[in-house]
């Protein structure tokens, strides 16, 4: 099932923000596309990385493009592992 593309500044289910670096030359609604390996940080996840996406065959700058439902793994403020997913992707016109 196609899902919206994630970009830099989109949120995860825990309210953390995708901070990049993204694919700076691939833009959606003026924001760089988020990819596997991009950093995620915020109030709950202080060190996170997008680790899995369902759009493995859609590449941006040679990396799989992140989309809604992409898995984020990281570390919480207390040092515990945390797993969340990309949830807020307002780019509903761009589907992968």
Order of alpha helices (4+ residues) and beta strands (2+ residues): beta-beta-beta-beta-beta-beta-beta-beta-beta-beta
